């Protein structure tokens, strides 16, 4: 209950964005391969940002 007003950290935001991009990539993989590849690339860029934050 006390986490109701807690703001997400940068790491949590990036993790959520990464998961969202991967889901979108998977969804598009059956209909539009080019867009799927683009979303996968964006997800990889977000993962690189996450790795830099952890270092």
Backbone as XML, in Angstrom:
<?xml version="1.0"?>
<chain id="A" units="angstrom">
  <residue number="1" name="UNK">
    <atom name="N" x="0.818" y="-1.185" z="0.000"/>
    <atom name="CA" x="0.000" y="0.000" z="0.000"/>
    <atom name="C" x="0.866" y="1.255" z="0.000"/>
  </residue>
  <residue number="2" name="UNK">
    <atom name="N" x="2.004" y="1.206" z="0.678"/>
    <atom name="CA" x="2.853" y="2.378" z="0.747"/>
    <atom name="C" x="3.626" y="2.604" z="-0.538"/>
  </residue>
  <residue number="3" name="UNK">
    <atom name="N" x="3.664" y="1.619" z="-1.416"/>
    <atom name="CA" x="4.317" y="1.779" z="-2.708"/>
    <atom name="C" x="3.437" y="2.525" z="-3.700"/>
  </residue>
  <residue number="4" name="UNK">
    <atom name="N" x="2.252" y="2.894" z="-3.270"/>
    <atom name="CA" x="1.298" y="3.567" z="-4.132"/>
    <atom name="C" x="1.870" y="4.875" z="-4.678"/>
  </residue>
  <residue number="5" name="UNK">
    <atom name="N" x="2.591" y="5.611" z="-3.854"/>
    <atom name="CA" x="3.105" y="6.909" z="-4.258"/>
    <atom name="C" x="4.585" y="6.878" z="-4.618"/>
  </residue>
  <residue number="6" name="UNK">
    <atom name="N" x="5.169" y="5.714" z="-4.597"/>
    <atom name="CA" x="6.588" y="5.568" z="-4.913"/>
    <atom name="C" x="6.790" y="5.703" z="-6.420"/>
  </residue>
  <residue number="7" name="UNK">
    <atom name="N" x="7.755" y="6.537" z="-6.799"/>
    <atom name="CA" x="8.069" y="6.694" z="-8.213"/>
    <atom name="C" x="8.986" y="5.565" z="-8.651"/>
  </residue>
  <residue number="8" name="UNK">
    <atom name="N" x="8.848" y="5.204" z="-9.913"/>
    <atom name="CA" x="9.699" y="4.149" z="-10.454"/>
    <atom name="C" x="11.104" y="4.700" z="-10.682"/>
  </residue>
  <residue number="9" name="UNK">
    <atom name="N" x="12.084" y="3.865" z="-10.427"/>
    <atom name="CA" x="13.461" y="4.252" z="-10.696"/>
    <atom name="C" x="13.713" y="4.165" z="-12.195"/>
  </residue>
  <residue number="10" name="UNK">
    <atom name="N" x="14.821" y="4.733" z="-12.640"/>
    <atom name="CA" x="15.189" y="4.681" z="-14.053"/>
    <atom name="C" x="15.333" y="3.236" z="-14.515"/>
  </residue>
  <residue number="11" name="UNK">
    <atom name="N" x="15.904" y="2.404" z="-13.648"/>
    <atom name="CA" x="16.090" y="0.991" z="-13.982"/>
    <atom name="C" x="14.746" y="0.297" z="-14.190"/>
  </residue>
  <residue number="12" name="UNK">
    <atom name="N" x="13.792" y="0.569" z="-13.319"/>
    <atom name="CA" x="12.467" y="-0.053" z="-13.435"/>
    <atom name="C" x="11.748" y="0.412" z="-14.700"/>
  </residue>
  <residue number="13" name="UNK">
    <atom name="N" x="11.896" y="1.685" z="-15.040"/>
    <atom name="CA" x="11.275" y="2.202" z="-16.261"/>
    <atom name="C" x="11.857" y="1.526" z="-17.496"/>
  </residue>
  <residue number="14" name="UNK">
    <atom name="N" x="13.188" y="1.405" z="-17.525"/>
    <atom name="CA" x="13.837" y="0.775" z="-18.675"/>
    <atom name="C" x="13.456" y="-0.697" z="-18.782"/>
  </residue>
  <residue number="15" name="UNK">
    <atom name="N" x="13.356" y="-1.379" z="-17.656"/>
    <atom name="CA" x="12.975" y="-2.792" z="-17.664"/>
    <atom name="C" x="11.559" y="-2.960" z="-18.223"/>
  </residue>
  <residue number="16" name="UNK">
    <atom name="N" x="10.649" y="-2.091" z="-17.809"/>
    <atom name="CA" x="9.274" y="-2.153" z="-18.309"/>
    <atom name="C" x="9.230" y="-1.860" z="-19.802"/>
  </residue>
  <residue number="17" name="UNK">
    <atom name="N" x="10.017" y="-0.884" z="-20.247"/>
    <atom name="CA" x="10.062" y="-0.550" z="-21.676"/>
    <atom name="C" x="10.631" y="-1.721" z="-22.477"/>
  </residue>
  <residue number="18" name="UNK">
    <atom name="N" x="11.669" y="-2.362" z="-21.956"/>
    <atom name="CA" x="12.285" y="-3.508" z="-22.621"/>
    <atom name="C" x="11.266" y="-4.634" z="-22.792"/>
  </residue>
  <residue number="19" name="UNK">
    <atom name="N" x="10.562" y="-4.956" z="-21.726"/>
    <atom name="CA" x="9.570" y="-6.032" z="-21.793"/>
    <atom name="C" x="8.453" y="-5.693" z="-22.778"/>
  </residue>
  <residue number="20" name="UNK">
    <atom name="N" x="8.032" y="-4.446" z="-22.782"/>
    <atom name="CA" x="6.979" y="-4.016" z="-23.691"/>
    <atom name="C" x="7.422" y="-4.141" z="-25.147"/>
  </residue>
  <residue number="21" name="UNK">
    <atom name="N" x="8.644" y="-3.731" z="-25.431"/>
    <atom name="CA" x="9.157" y="-3.824" z="-26.802"/>
    <atom name="C" x="9.288" y="-5.274" z="-27.248"/>
  </residue>
  <residue number="22" name="UNK">
    <atom name="N" x="9.729" y="-6.147" z="-26.347"/>
    <atom name="CA" x="9.837" y="-7.563" z="-26.716"/>
    <atom name="C" x="8.469" y="-8.178" z="-27.000"/>
  </residue>
  <residue number="23" name="UNK">
    <atom name="N" x="7.471" y="-7.828" z="-26.203"/>
    <atom name="CA" x="6.119" y="-8.342" z="-26.443"/>
    <atom name="C" x="5.585" y="-7.858" z="-27.778"/>
  </residue>
  <residue number="24" name="UNK">
    <atom name="N" x="5.818" y="-6.578" z="-28.071"/>
    <atom name="CA" x="5.367" y="-6.021" z="-29.340"/>
    <atom name="C" x="6.087" y="-6.696" z="-30.503"/>
  </residue>
  <residue number="25" name="UNK">
    <atom name="N" x="7.379" y="-6.930" z="-30.351"/>
    <atom name="CA" x="8.151" y="-7.613" z="-31.385"/>
    <atom name="C" x="7.594" y="-9.009" z="-31.640"/>
  </residue>
  <residue number="26" name="UNK">
    <atom name="N" x="7.289" y="-9.714" z="-30.581"/>
    <atom name="CA" x="6.747" y="-11.061" z="-30.726"/>
    <atom name="C" x="5.382" y="-11.042" z="-31.403"/>
  </residue>
  <residue number="27" name="UNK">
    <atom name="N" x="4.560" y="-10.084" z="-31.029"/>
    <atom name="CA" x="3.235" y="-9.968" z="-31.629"/>
    <atom name="C" x="3.336" y="-9.682" z="-33.125"/>
  </residue>
  <residue number="28" name="UNK">
    <atom name="N" x="4.274" y="-8.825" z="-33.501"/>
    <atom name="CA" x="4.426" y="-8.458" z="-34.910"/>
    <atom name="C" x="5.119" y="-9.537" z="-35.738"/>
  </residue>
  <residue number="29" name="UNK">
    <atom name="N" x="5.767" y="-10.471" z="-35.092"/>
    <atom name="CA" x="6.563" y="-11.463" z="-35.818"/>
    <atom name="C" x="5.743" y="-12.310" z="-36.784"/>
  </residue>
  <residue number="30" name="UNK">
    <atom name="N" x="4.468" y="-12.438" z="-36.544"/>
    <atom name="CA" x="3.641" y="-13.258" z="-37.437"/>
    <atom name="C" x="3.035" y="-12.454" z="-38.583"/>
  </residue>
  <residue number="31" name="UNK">
    <atom name="N" x="3.021" y="-11.121" z="-38.454"/>
    <atom name="CA" x="2.367" y="-10.330" z="-39.491"/>
    <atom name="C" x="3.303" y="-9.393" z="-40.240"/>
  </residue>
  <residue number="32" name="UNK">
    <atom name="N" x="4.275" y="-8.809" z="-39.548"/>
    <atom name="CA" x="5.136" y="-7.818" z="-40.190"/>
    <atom name="C" x="6.564" y="-8.004" z="-39.679"/>
  </residue>
  <residue number="33" name="UNK">
    <atom name="N" x="7.327" y="-8.750" z="-40.406"/>
    <atom name="CA" x="8.681" y="-9.103" z="-39.969"/>
    <atom name="C" x="9.594" y="-7.885" z="-39.832"/>
  </residue>
  <residue number="34" name="UNK">
    <atom name="N" x="9.465" y="-6.932" z="-40.722"/>
    <atom name="CA" x="10.315" y="-5.741" z="-40.683"/>
    <atom name="C" x="10.073" y="-4.949" z="-39.394"/>
  </residue>
  <residue number="35" name="UNK">
    <atom name="N" x="8.819" y="-4.741" z="-39.047"/>
    <atom name="CA" x="8.486" y="-4.014" z="-37.813"/>
    <atom name="C" x="8.910" y="-4.822" z="-36.593"/>
  </residue>
  <residue number="36" name="UNK">
    <atom name="N" x="8.787" y="-6.133" z="-36.662"/>
    <atom name="CA" x="9.215" y="-7.001" z="-35.571"/>
    <atom name="C" x="10.707" y="-6.852" z="-35.322"/>
  </residue>
  <residue number="37" name="UNK">
    <atom name="N" x="11.483" y="-6.842" z="-36.395"/>
    <atom name="CA" x="12.933" y="-6.670" z="-36.275"/>
    <atom name="C" x="13.276" y="-5.299" z="-35.702"/>
  </residue>
  <residue number="38" name="UNK">
    <atom name="N" x="12.514" y="-4.277" z="-36.099"/>
    <atom name="CA" x="12.751" y="-2.928" z="-35.577"/>
    <atom name="C" x="12.499" y="-2.876" z="-34.072"/>
  </residue>
  <residue number="39" name="UNK">
    <atom name="N" x="11.422" y="-3.499" z="-33.613"/>
    <atom name="CA" x="11.109" y="-3.519" z="-32.175"/>
    <atom name="C" x="12.164" y="-4.306" z="-31.411"/>
  </residue>
  <residue number="40" name="UNK">
    <atom name="N" x="12.655" y="-5.385" z="-31.990"/>
    <atom name="CA" x="13.699" y="-6.179" z="-31.337"/>
    <atom name="C" x="14.976" y="-5.353" z="-31.216"/>
  </residue>
  <residue number="41" name="UNK">
    <atom name="N" x="15.293" y="-4.577" z="-32.248"/>
    <atom name="CA" x="16.470" y="-3.704" z="-32.206"/>
    <atom name="C" x="16.312" y="-2.645" z="-31.113"/>
  </residue>
  <residue number="42" name="UNK">
    <atom name="N" x="15.128" y="-2.041" z="-31.037"/>
    <atom name="CA" x="14.877" y="-1.036" z="-29.995"/>
    <atom name="C" x="15.013" y="-1.657" z="-28.604"/>
  </residue>
  <residue number="43" name="UNK">
    <atom name="N" x="14.532" y="-2.876" z="-28.448"/>
    <atom name="CA" x="14.648" y="-3.569" z="-27.170"/>
    <atom name="C" x="16.110" y="-3.796" z="-26.806"/>
  </residue>
  <residue number="44" name="UNK">
    <atom name="N" x="16.929" y="-4.142" z="-27.794"/>
    <atom name="CA" x="18.361" y="-4.341" z="-27.544"/>
    <atom name="C" x="19.033" y="-3.043" z="-27.105"/>
  </residue>
  <residue number="45" name="UNK">
    <atom name="N" x="18.623" y="-1.928" z="-27.697"/>
    <atom name="CA" x="19.177" y="-0.628" z="-27.303"/>
    <atom name="C" x="18.809" y="-0.293" z="-25.859"/>
  </residue>
  <residue number="46" name="UNK">
    <atom name="N" x="17.593" y="-0.614" z="-25.473"/>
    <atom name="CA" x="17.162" y="-0.384" z="-24.095"/>
    <atom name="C" x="17.960" y="-1.276" z="-23.145"/>
  </residue>
  <residue number="47" name="UNK">
    <atom name="N" x="18.212" y="-2.525" z="-23.552"/>
    <atom name="CA" x="19.002" y="-3.429" z="-22.721"/>
    <atom name="C" x="20.419" y="-2.903" z="-22.536"/>
  </residue>
  <residue number="48" name="UNK">
    <atom name="N" x="20.975" y="-2.310" z="-23.573"/>
    <atom name="CA" x="22.319" y="-1.724" z="-23.449"/>
    <atom name="C" x="22.328" y="-0.594" z="-22.419"/>
  </residue>
  <residue number="49" name="UNK">
    <atom name="N" x="21.268" y="0.217" z="-22.417"/>
    <atom name="CA" x="21.151" y="1.296" z="-21.430"/>
    <atom name="C" x="21.068" y="0.709" z="-20.019"/>
  </residue>
  <residue number="50" name="UNK">
    <atom name="N" x="20.292" y="-0.367" z="-19.882"/>
    <atom name="CA" x="20.159" y="-1.038" z="-18.579"/>
    <atom name="C" x="21.511" y="-1.551" z="-18.089"/>
  </residue>
  <residue number="51" name="UNK">
    <atom name="N" x="22.258" y="-2.152" z="-18.982"/>
    <atom name="CA" x="23.571" y="-2.694" z="-18.620"/>
    <atom name="C" x="24.521" y="-1.580" z="-18.191"/>
  </residue>
  <residue number="52" name="UNK">
    <atom name="N" x="24.429" y="-0.432" z="-18.878"/>
    <atom name="CA" x="25.280" y="0.714" z="-18.484"/>
    <atom name="C" x="24.899" y="1.224" z="-17.100"/>
  </residue>
  <residue number="53" name="UNK">
    <atom name="N" x="23.615" y="1.201" z="-16.764"/>
    <atom name="CA" x="23.177" y="1.639" z="-15.435"/>
    <atom name="C" x="23.678" y="0.693" z="-14.350"/>
  </residue>
  <residue number="54" name="UNK">
    <atom name="N" x="23.754" y="-0.585" z="-14.649"/>
    <atom name="CA" x="24.193" y="-1.576" z="-13.668"/>
    <atom name="C" x="25.690" y="-1.556" z="-13.444"/>
  </residue>
  <residue number="55" name="UNK">
    <atom name="N" x="26.430" y="-0.998" z="-14.379"/>
    <atom name="CA" x="27.900" y="-0.977" z="-14.255"/>
    <atom name="C" x="28.380" y="0.108" z="-13.329"/>
  </residue>
</chain>
